[in-house]
Amino acid sequence: MKILYHRIFIKNYKKRISPYPKLENQFKEQLEKFIKNPNDVSLKDHKLIGKKKNFRSFSISGDIRVIYLIVGDSVWLYDVGIHNQVY
């Protein structure tokens, strides 16, 4: 699986995640879990509905989510933030 980062993800990661070292570490841990086993229950991975019906989401912590899209053998990380920011 190849992980790719959309420009929206990069922008929002810099603004919402990287200023907080604890949150950045949690992101890295969850992303590592996701790469090893996308079906890990602790990720709370689920398919989205509505306008983002082609996307999926997994949890970083509490209310922090990563929105992603599977394209072939690649995973595009599309957005990151709290529930209200990404949905």
C-alpha positions in Angstrom: 0.0 0.0 0.0 1.4 3.4 -1.0 0.4 6.4 1.1 0.0 9.7 -0.7 -0.8 13.1 0.7 -3.3 15.5 -0.9 -2.4 19.2 -0.7 -5.5 19.8 1.4 -4.2 17.2 3.9 -0.8 18.7 4.0 -2.2 22.2 4.6 -4.5 21.1 7.4 -2.0 18.8 9.0 0.4 21.7 9.4 -2.3 23.9 10.9 -4.3 21.4 13.0 -1.9 18.6 14.0 1.8 19.5 13.8 1.7 22.4 16.3 0.7 19.8 19.0 3.4 17.2 19.6 1.2 14.7 21.5 -1.4 14.8 18.7 1.3 14.4 16.1 2.6 11.3 17.9 -0.9 9.9 18.0 -1.3 10.5 14.3 2.0 8.7 13.5 0.9 5.7 15.7 -2.5 5.4 14.1 -1.1 5.8 10.6 1.4 3.0 11.3 -1.5 0.8 12.6 -3.5 1.7 9.4 -0.5 0.7 7.2 0.0 -2.6 9.0 -3.7 -3.5 9.3 -6.4 -1.2 7.9 -9.0 -3.3 9.6 -7.7 -2.7 13.2 -10.7 -2.1 15.4 -9.0 0.8 17.3 -8.9 2.8 14.0 -12.8 3.0 14.0 -12.5 2.9 10.2 -15.7 3.5 8.3 -17.1 4.4 4.9 -18.6 7.9 4.5 -22.0 8.8 3.1 -23.4 11.8 1.2 -21.0 14.1 -0.7 -18.0 12.1 0.5 -19.5 8.7 -0.2 -16.3 7.5 -2.0 -14.2 8.3 1.0 -13.4 6.5 4.2 -12.3 7.8 7.6 -10.3 6.5 10.5 -9.8 7.9 14.0 -6.6 9.5 15.4 -8.0 10.3 18.9 -11.4 11.2 20.4 -12.8 13.6 17.7 -9.8 13.8 15.4 -10.3 12.0 12.0 -8.4 11.3 8.8 -10.4 11.3 5.6 -8.9 9.2 2.9 -9.6 7.7 -0.6 -8.4 4.4 -2.0 -7.2 4.6 -5.6 -5.9 1.4 -7.0 -3.1 0.2 -4.7 -2.6 3.8 -3.2 -4.2 5.5 -0.3 -4.7 9.3 -0.6 -4.9 11.0 2.7 -7.3 13.8 1.9 -8.0 15.7 5.1 -7.4 15.7 8.9 -9.1 17.5 11.8 -12.0 17.3 14.2 -15.3 15.9 13.1 -16.8 19.3 12.2 -13.8 20.4 10.2 -13.5 17.3 7.9 -17.2 16.4 7.3 
